[in-house]
Amino acid sequence: MPSESLEELNTAEPERAERELLACCAARRWADELIVRRPYHDLGTLRRVSDAVFHELAWEDIEEALAAHPRIGERASGDGREAAWSREEQSAAAGGGEAELRTANEEYERRFGRVFLIAAAGRSREEILGELRNRLGNDEETERAVVREELRRIVNLRLGKLVGAS
């Protein structure tokens, strides 16, 4: 599926725009807020609005987005845009050392009751595993703030991909 241009996103019917935005972040409230605030003059404006919406999302909205993310180090299934982006972003976490990463993921999931989320693009497997272990020491409130920020970073990367800017 080719990237949208910013103009195509600005003028798309709401249903199509929502589908495209949900590939960036599976939180419907986030996508709907971005749709009603169109048009965007540039990627920077789109990202600033996205950031502002992120700060207003309820934790339930963040959980909705998390549900679409595979466990770090595991290959995303499906052939849609979101799955392809996830596989690309996690490419450094793939291959070798799966047992160690799987064990750390399971420990995180027992501790926090959700998948470990990290903006993996550009990070090595060792960096990701180190961050996962460090975050196991966070309390719930701190970890929620970290998760929100990591998700925001992933979404900003994907917005660039969506409009063909990165």
C-alpha positions in Angstrom: 0.0 0.0 0.0 1.6 3.3 -1.0 2.1 6.2 1.4 -0.5 8.9 1.5 0.5 12.5 0.8 -0.4 15.1 3.4 -2.9 16.5 0.9 -4.5 13.1 0.5 -4.9 12.7 4.3 -6.3 16.2 4.5 -9.0 15.5 1.9 -9.8 11.9 2.4 -13.3 10.8 3.5 -13.4 10.4 7.3 -13.6 6.6 7.1 -10.5 6.4 4.8 -8.6 8.9 6.9 -9.4 7.0 10.0 -8.3 3.7 8.5 -5.0 5.3 7.5 -4.4 6.9 10.8 -5.3 3.8 12.8 -2.3 2.1 11.0 -0.2 4.7 12.9 -2.0 4.4 16.2 -4.9 2.0 17.0 -6.5 4.4 19.5 -9.7 5.5 17.8 -10.0 8.6 19.9 -6.6 9.7 18.7 -7.4 9.1 15.1 -10.8 10.8 15.4 -9.3 13.9 17.0 -6.7 14.2 14.2 -9.4 13.9 11.6 -11.6 16.7 13.0 -8.6 19.0 13.3 -7.6 18.7 9.6 -6.2 20.3 7.4 -2.5 20.1 8.2 -0.1 22.3 6.4 3.0 20.2 7.0 4.2 17.2 8.9 5.4 19.3 11.8 1.9 20.6 12.4 0.4 17.1 12.1 3.0 15.8 14.7 2.3 18.7 17.1 -1.4 18.1 17.0 -0.8 14.4 17.5 1.4 15.1 20.5 -1.2 17.4 22.0 -3.9 14.7 21.6 -1.6 12.1 23.1 -1.4 14.2 26.3 -5.2 14.2 26.6 -5.8 10.5 25.9 -7.2 8.4 28.8 -5.2 5.3 29.8 -8.0 3.2 28.2 -7.1 4.8 24.8 -3.4 4.0 25.3 -4.4 0.4 26.1 -6.5 0.3 22.9 -3.4 1.3 21.0 -1.2 -1.2 22.9 -3.5 -4.1 21.9 -2.4 -3.7 18.3 1.4 -4.0 19.1 3.1 -7.4 19.0 5.4 -8.5 21.8 8.9 -7.0 21.2 11.0 -9.4 19.3 8.0 -11.3 17.8 7.1 -10.9 14.2 3.9 -8.9 13.6 1.3 -11.0 11.7 -0.7 -9.8 8.8 0.0 -8.0 5.6 -1.4 -4.6 6.5 0.6 -1.4 6.7 0.8 -1.5 10.5 2.2 -5.0 10.6 4.8 -4.2 7.9 5.8 -1.1 9.9 6.1 -3.1 13.1 8.3 -5.7 11.4 10.5 -2.9 10.0 10.8 -1.1 13.4 11.6 -4.2 15.3 14.1 -5.6 12.8 17.0 -5.2 15.2 15.1 -7.2 17.9 14.6 -10.1 15.5 16.9 -13.1 15.4 19.2 -14.5 18.0 18.6 -14.4 21.8 14.8 -15.0 21.5 14.7 -17.0 24.8 16.2 -14.2 26.8 13.9 -11.6 25.3 10.9 -13.8 25.6 11.6 -14.4 29.3 12.0 -10.7 30.0 8.8 -10.0 28.1 6.9 -12.5 30.2 8.3 -11.0 33.4 7.2 -7.5 32.2 3.7 -8.8 31.3 3.3 -10.4 34.7 4.5 -7.2 36.5 2.4 -4.7 34.4 -0.3 -6.8 32.7 0.4 -5.6 29.2 2.9 -5.9 26.4 6.3 -4.2 26.7 6.3 -1.2 24.3 9.4 0.6 23.1 10.2 2.7 20.1 12.5 0.0 18.7 13.6 1.7 15.5 17.3 2.3 15.5 17.9 0.4 18.8 19.9 -2.8 19.1 18.6 -6.0 20.7 20.9 -5.3 23.7 19.6 -1.8 24.1 16.0 -3.0 24.0 16.6 -5.8 26.5 18.5 -3.4 28.8 15.6 -0.9 28.7 13.1 -3.7 29.3 15.0 -4.8 32.4 15.4 -1.2 33.7 11.7 -0.5 33.3 10.8 -3.6 35.4 11.8 -1.4 38.3 9.3 1.3 37.5 6.1 1.8 39.5 2.8 1.7 37.6 2.5 5.5 37.3 6.1 5.9 36.0 5.7 3.1 33.6 2.5 4.4 32.2 4.2 7.7 31.5 7.1 5.9 29.8 4.7 3.8 27.7 2.8 6.9 26.6 6.0 8.5 25.5 7.3 5.4 23.6 3.9 5.1 21.9 4.0 8.8 20.9 7.5 8.3 19.4 6.3 5.3 17.4 3.3 7.3 16.2 5.4 10.2 15.1 7.7 7.9 13.1 4.7 6.3 11.5 3.0 9.6 10.7 6.1 10.5 8.7 5.9 7.2 6.8 2.1 7.7 6.2 2.6 11.0 4.5 5.7 9.9 2.6 8.0 12.2 4.6 10.3 9.5 6.1 
